Amino acid sequence: MSKKIKVVQLIPGIAFGGGAENVVYNLCRFIDRSRFELEVFYWNDYDDLAANIRQTGSRTVKLPLKKVVSLLTVRTIARMLEETKADILHTHFIDSDSLGFLASRLARVPMVAHVHRYPYPELPRHAVRYRVMAVGMRKIVCVSAHVRDHMQQATGLPPEKFEVIYNGIDREAFTAGLPLSSKQALKRSLGLGKDDFVIGNVSRLIADKGHDCLLKAFLVVLMRKPQVRLLIVGEGPLHNDLRALARRLGIADHVVFAGKRTDVPDLLACMDIFAFPTFTEAFGLCLVEAMAAGLPVISTDDGAAAEIIHNGQDGILVRPGDEQGLAQSILRLMDEPGLAQKLASAGCERSREFTVEAMVRRLESFYEAAVRT
């Protein structure tokens, strides 16, 4: 039996809900254990996922760092890579990339970096940093072609330095649906009526997700459709501001802010349309989740959304910040249930191309190639 490839994931924290954190967790869940062994190194206190990761059979190591950016930190990570006999280091986010680059050089371990954000790098000095680090990196993995193109332009690195590997979802969790009695009970618990038409959104409450645009578009929809409700799932720094905006618009009684939830598949089953007026989206995993759940989706044509949605075929794309366009698209789907069902069915089929299994198989091949070169 050939030796297993040991891969160390280096990431600042492992809390629920983040795209990078989900990539690491799903790798631990679905990787071929007969060929690979995973360990997860992290250093901050956001470690809600630690127990879940350990249940998959992967070890988690909280690094005892007194200061994140320091030579002592680099030596600590290098020593642990040597002790764990790592074959490859996989890093996430710029601090991990920078520390991992130096530590991997000391420990003589191949390294790959994973870019989850857009636009990224945001600062010229960060682009310079990646140009320097690229000398010691096998590849830079990007979660979409949009991210790759921006990263390549910002850094000036050659195309062969990049690899696009889309994020993936566990489709079974979203396609199972919800029994009618459970759906009605969940809607009641949220303050929704059983006959309410629900427009939904699942994303962090930050400016880039466009919730202000969604609320203003919802006002237009509500003027035509009084039985409609808006369900916003997620938390973030704009929570109070968005609640205040809903009050100013006079729609607060029709908007439910559900906060952070762990039952997203069930919440999606309570929605009729998924609206995602995002800006600067690196990928858009929530779009794939909504499509898998059988919802017609509307998104802004920004970032990587057009890599997921074919406009008019398996979803609708509108211009970023176009409140009227978003409102009219919602109203159209409400007025044309046949179109809504057609888009929902095509979207559900499209979601098959973004599974966690496909993502993990790509990364497995990637690891094997990185170790061989």
C-alpha angles and dihedrals in degrees: 000000000000120000116269118247109244113214122189117203113208115197133150095238142352106220125149120268106030122119095228092045090052090051090054093045094048091048088056091048101046109024118119102261092195089066106025141045120198133202126179121215119192137153115198130079096252094102107133090133096053095095092045091051092050090052089062090060097258122125119235120207122193104206115229096229121168090185124014100214107045142106089250089058091051091050091047093053092044091051092050092049088054093045093050091045092231118194095195138010119217114194133195126200129008100281090051091045093052097043092041092051093056094040093048090052091052093046093039093233122146113247138203125187124213120211115205101166139077133234090029138193091030099184128055091232090057091053089052089050091055092048088057095043093048088076089070100033124094092207144335111236116210126195093223142011088249091060091045094051093050093044092050093049093047096048101032090224119151119264093246090066091069135072126188114216114169120221115250140209134218094249095193090065090059103035097054093083125200130272112254094245092051091046092052092047091051092048090051091051089054093049093252123137118238091242096042116123104230126210108194142197131182116192144103115287097247131125095256092063094064100228091152089059090048093052092049091048089048090057089059091048093047091055088062101032113037093179093063124108132192119223116194116188120193143055135241146131094295094059096109094039092053093048088051091050091052089053092048091050090050094238101104093111090058098046125081118198102198097181124209112346137179095201097072095142090056092046091051088054088060093055130087100193130019115216122190114174093178132164127210094005115183093199118328107231092175089063091057091047091052091047091050089050089059099252126141106241133211120192139165115259093243135116113350097337092107089057088062103034126052101205112245093003107070101357144347128267123200132183116276111266093010101138093173093048091051092047093048091049091052092048091048092055090047092050094043108046090169091060091045091053092046092053092044093053093047091046092052089053091046090055089067087076092062104054126145088235091059091048093050094046089053092050092048091055089045093053092049092051092046092053093048096052 
